[in-house]
C-alpha cells in the first residue's frame, strides 16, 4: 500500500493547497466517469483503487492534526526499522551493566539515555553498531 504522499505524488513538505491540486489531478486522471468508453474492466478497477487511495490520502493530508500524527508515526517506524541515528557515542563511554561480576559474564555494557532509559550493547563491538534505548525510541551509533 502506498503512503498518502505517494498516492498523491507529493513530498512531506507539501502545503494544503498542493494536496488539493494533487488530488484534483489524480481524480481527473482516474475517475471512472472520465475514462474513455470501452476501457477494460481491470483498468477501471485499477483507476477506482487509485482514486480511493487518493481520497483517503487527501483527507489525511488536509487535516493538520491527522497529518502530524501520521508523520510522527512514520518517523517512529523509520527509527525502529531503519535505525535512524540520533547521536554517536564512543564505546569507551559505556559502563558495565548492573552487577559488575554478572555483567562481566554476560558482557553487557550500558549508556544512559537522556530519557533516563539505557542503551545496552552486548560485548565489545568490532565495528559501529546501533543501539536502541530500552525506554524511548532513540537510536545511537556506538563506535568501537
FENKA-V906082 format. One line per field, one symbol per residue. burial: + if it has 9 or more other ideal C-beta (glycine too) atoms within 8 Angstrom, else -. Layout:
burial = ???
This chain:
burial = ---++-++-+---+---+++-++--++--++---+-------++--++-++-++++++++++---++--++--+++-+++--+-+---+-+--+-++-----+---+++++-+---+++++---+----++++----+++++--
